């Protein structure tokens, strides 16, 4: 997950250097949108597993590690 996000950010930086704004925005969108969707799904897991808080924290850190 982290290597995929790093590759997307490098690709986005390459698009920025060449001035290709549309591909840069699409690359960032496809890299960051899954992070947001995973967080929404973890909110529902958090409601189901409300007693085990360290598990929920670990799940959040594993999914958003590159952004943290």
C-alpha positions in Angstrom: 0.0 0.0 0.0 2.8 2.4 0.9 4.8 1.7 -2.2 1.7 2.2 -4.4 1.0 5.5 -2.8 4.7 6.6 -3.1 4.7 5.6 -6.8 1.5 7.6 -7.4 3.0 10.6 -5.7 6.2 10.4 -7.7 4.1 10.0 -10.9 2.1 13.0 -9.9 5.2 15.0 -9.3 6.4 14.0 -12.8 3.2 15.2 -14.3 3.5 18.5 -12.4 7.0 19.0 -13.8 5.8 18.5 -17.4 2.8 20.8 -16.9 0.2 18.1 -17.5 -2.3 19.3 -14.9 -5.2 16.9 -15.8 -3.1 13.7 -15.3 -1.6 15.1 -12.1 -5.1 15.7 -10.6 -6.4 12.3 -11.8 -3.3 10.5 -10.3 -3.8 12.3 -7.0 -7.5 11.6 -7.0 -7.0 7.9 -7.6 -4.2 7.7 -5.0 -6.1 9.6 -2.2 -9.7 8.5 -2.8 -9.1 4.9 -1.7 -7.6 6.2 1.5 -10.8 8.2 2.3 -13.0 5.2 1.4 -11.0 2.9 3.6 -11.4 5.4 6.5 -15.2 5.4 5.9 -15.3 1.6 6.0 -13.1 1.7 9.2 -15.7 3.9 10.8 -18.2 1.1 10.4 -15.7 -1.4 11.7 -15.1 0.9 14.7 -18.8 0.8 15.5 -18.8 -3.0 15.4 -15.6 -3.5 17.4 -16.0 -0.6 19.8 -14.4 -2.6 22.7 -11.0 -3.2 21.1 -9.6 0.4 20.6 -6.0 -0.7 19.8 -7.2 -2.8 16.9 -9.0 0.2 15.4 -6.0 2.4 15.9 -3.8 -0.2 14.2 -6.2 -0.5 11.3 -6.2 3.3 10.8 -2.4 3.5 10.9 -2.0 0.6 8.5 -4.4 2.2 5.9 -3.2 5.8 6.2 0.4 5.2 6.9 1.7 7.1 3.9 -0.4 10.1 4.8 0.4 10.2 8.5 
